Amino acid sequence: MKKTIITLAFLCFSALLYVSCSSNDDEIITQMDTAGVGASVLIDAVNELDLKTGLSVSVSNQTAKPSETGPAICLTVSTETPNETAYPKIITVDFGSGCTSGLITRKGKLRVTLTGSVIETGSKMTIERINYSINGLLLEGTIEYTNTTSIATIPQWTTKVTNGKLTDKMGRVFLNSGIHTIKQTAGVDTPFILDDNIYEMPEGNHSVITDKGITLTLTVQETLIKKYSCEYISKGKLKIQGGDLNGVVDYGNNECDTRYIYTHESGTSYELAM
């Protein structure tokens, strides 16, 4: 059984998700549970968006040639460093009281700290959110991006999220943390051009504690595909468990869109959108 759910688009970032099920369903998924699914997927999306910003400003800082997808012109980027080639570097991305690119409006700051070039093994990029929001969603926490490359032709990083916190427009709070392995599978030969980069997440997991105190665990079941040129994960599967939830999130066939399908253990599928 498949149900199509009309939700707010990813860039509206409001109620996350809403599902209404009839009593005839094999398994009833409550509004609260589905909000947890939506929050979990949304948290992944905004984490990837912030990583994309961190990569963009760090690469632009290393070369006079800007990346093909540069930051919105309404933001301010400043760098603190003893000299142009020295590390650590602290790059502050200031979105001010509102900076809109496409349909995304961001406010506040991201502080990006680099211990070395992001393409060098052992270097770290740490992203800290300061009074930061995306389309009215308040986001807190730190993302640590560590280069763990052992084979030059396959760059690899570990991404660790700590003290993650998402507060939606309704005041609901979702705490999150997790670790993922990321491998770059395209664009390796053009290190200062990001738009041709493709990343794979073959393993990892994260947890989300919902506003109701339910802990959801999401584990990579099938390698996730993330194109730098797309704001969304476009392929792969996540296993999600916790509370009444026990199922799989399927991101689709590698198209750049907001849609995904959650299939519960009963076999009932829900077509959702971020």
N, C-alpha and C positions, 0 to 999 in steps of 0.2 A: 504494500500500500504506500503510495506517495502522496504527500500533501504539499501544495504550493502555498507558501506563506508570504504575504506582501509585507515587507518591513521597510523601515526607514533606510535610506541609502547610507553607505559608509560615511559620507561626508556630512551627514546630518547629525550623527553621533548623539542620539537622544535617548529613546527608551530602550535601546539595544535591540531587543527582539520581543515579539509577542506572539503567542500561539494559543489558539482556542481549539480544543479537541472535544469531539462528541463522546458520549458514553459508550458508543459502539466500537471505539478504537481498541485494538489488541492491548495497547499499553498507553495510558494517559500521561502525557508529558505536561507538567504544570507550567504556568507562566513563569514562576520563580526559576524552575530548572532551565527552561529555555533561555531565560535572561542570563543564566550562568554560562550556557554554551556561547551565546552572543558576546558576553563580556570577555570570555577566554579568547575567542577568535579576534575580537577587536583589540585586545591587549597585544596579541602577536602583531597585528597590523601596525599599531602606533609605535611599537618597539622597532619594527623594521623601518618605519618612516624616519624615526630619530637616528637610527644607524645610518640611513642613507644621507641624512643631513651631515652627520659627523664625517662620513667618508668624503662627501663633496667638499667641505671646507678644509679638511686635512690635505686632500690632494691638491686643491687650488692653492693652498699655502706653500706647497713644495715646488710649484712651477708657475711660470707666468702665463702658461696656456690654461685657460679655464676648462672645467669639465663641460661636456655638451649640455648637461642639465645643471644649470647653476641655480643658486638660491634666489628666492624672490627679491626683486630690487628694493622692496620696502624694508628689508631687514638690514641690520648693521653687524658687520663682522670685525672683531678686533683681536689682535694677537699680543700676548705677553711672552717675551723671550729675551734672553741676554743679547742675542744677535740672530741674524737671519737663519743660520745653519745650526744653532744650538738647541739642545733638548734638556729638560722638558719644555714643551710649548703649551700654553693655555690659550685656547681660542674661544672667545665668547660670541655666541650667535644670539643677537638681541632682536626679538620680534616686536618689541615695544608694546603698545596698547592694542595692537592688532595688525597683523600682516597677512594678506590674503594672496594665495597663489592657486589658481583654478577655483575650486570650491572649498579649499582648506584655509581656515583662518587660525593662525597660531598667535599666542600672546606669551609674554614672559621671555625667559632665556634658557639656552642650553650652554653649559660650560663643558668644553671638550678639552681634555688633557691628554697630550701625546708624550710617551716616553721615548719614542723614536718613530721612524716612518712606519705607517701601517702595513707596508709591504715587506718589512724586515722581520725575520723570525725572532720571537721573544719580545717584540714591542707591544705596548698596550695603548689602547685608546679608551678613555673613560668619559662617559657622557653623564653629566649631572643635570637634573631638571630643577629650575629655579622659578617659582611662581609661574609655572608653565601650564598652558592649556591648549587644546585643539578643539575648535568648534564648541566651546563651552564645557568640555570635559577637562577636569583638573587632573594632571598627571604628576606623580612624584616618583622618586627612586633613582637608581644609578644603573647604567649599563656598562659592563666592562668587556672590551673586545680585545682578545689576546691572540697574537699571531703564533700559531703552533705548527707552522709549515716544516715538513721534513723532506718533501720532494718538491724541488723548485718549480716543476711544471704543474703542480697541483697545490696552489696556495690554500691554507687552512687556518681557521680561527676558532676559538672557543668564545661563545657569547654567554655572559653571566648577568642575570638581572637580580638585583638585591633591593629590598625595601620598596618594591613596586606597589603603587597605589593608584587606583583610578576612582575618581568620584564623578558620578554622572549628574545630569541636570536635575534629577529627582532627589539628589543627596545620597544615593546608594553608593556604598564603598566596596570595592573589590581589591583585595590584596593579592600580590602575585610575586613569584620568584621562580627561577629556573636556569638551566644550563643547556645550550645547544652546540653541536659541532657544525661548522659551516665550511664548505669547500667551494672554491671558485672553479667552474667548469668551462667558462668562456670569457674572452676578453683579457686573458693573461698576457698576451703579447702587446697590449696597449694599456700599460699601467696608469697613464695619466688621462685616459678617456674612460669614463665610467659607464656610459650608456650601453655599451656592448657586453657588459658583465652579466653573467648568469651564476647564481649561487645555488648549491644544493645543501639541504639539511638532512643528513642520513640518520642522525640519532639525536636524542635529547628528550628532555621532559620539562614541564613546568607545572606549578600548582597555582590554583586560584582559590582564595577563600571568599565566598560570596557574602553579601550583606546579611544573609541569614545564618552565617557561621558554617556553611557547608563547604568542605574542601573538595575541589575537583582536581583530578590529576590528568594531564594531557601528555601522552607519550607518542613520539613519532613512530607510526606503524609502517608507513611507506614514504620513502624519501620525498621531502618537500622541495619544490622548485620555486625560486624567487628571482625574477628578472629585475635588474637595477632600474630598467626603464618603466617598470610597472609598480604601482603602489601596493599590490596585493600578491600573496602567495597564489600561484596559478595551477599548481598540481601537487598531488601527494595526499596522504591520509594521516589523521591523528586519532588515536584511541583516547576516549574521554570516559572517566569513571568517577563516581562520587554521588552521594545522595541517591536519588532515584535514576540517575543517569548511568547508562552503560552502553556505549555505542561508538560509532566512528564518524568523524568529520571528513568528508571527501571534497577536496578543492577543485576537482574537475579535470579537464583535458588540456591544460596549459594555456587556456585563453586568459587574457587580462581583463577580468571582470570581478564584480563583488559577490558573485553567487557561489554557494557551496551547498552540500547536502549532508544533513545529519541523519544517520540510520541507527535507530535504537535496536537493542538486542532482540526485540520482538519481531524485527523485520520491517517495521513501519519507518518510512523515510520522510524527511521534512526538507523541502527545498527552501533555503534561507538566503538572505542577503545581508551584507554588512552595512 
